[in-house]
Amino acid sequence: FKPKPRTPSDIVKQTRDLLLRLTSRDDDNMPDLTKNLRDLKSILYGNSESEPVPEACAQLTQEFFADNTLRLLIQYLPKLNLEAIH
């Protein structure tokens, strides 16, 4: 069986949960958080295989602002390894 594809809403919710559990740069959740940030970037900008889907971008944006995930992301920016998200 193939795993069910994650929706933008699922990714944002999981990212928020991971950010809330982030305690240090070496946190065990960092690989999952990095993967989620890469997935969010792919939804917003597309990738080498596909262009961004406006409906997915809108859903991601709504979910991102619904629970103050943006504020949380900004708060934890110094702890994130943004080099790994390319």
Buried (B, 14 or more C-beta within 10 A) or exposed (E): EEEEEEBBBBBBBBBBBBBEEBEEEEBEBBEBBBBBBBBBEBBBEEEEEEEBEEEBBEBBBEBBEEEEBEEBBEEBEEBBEEEEBE
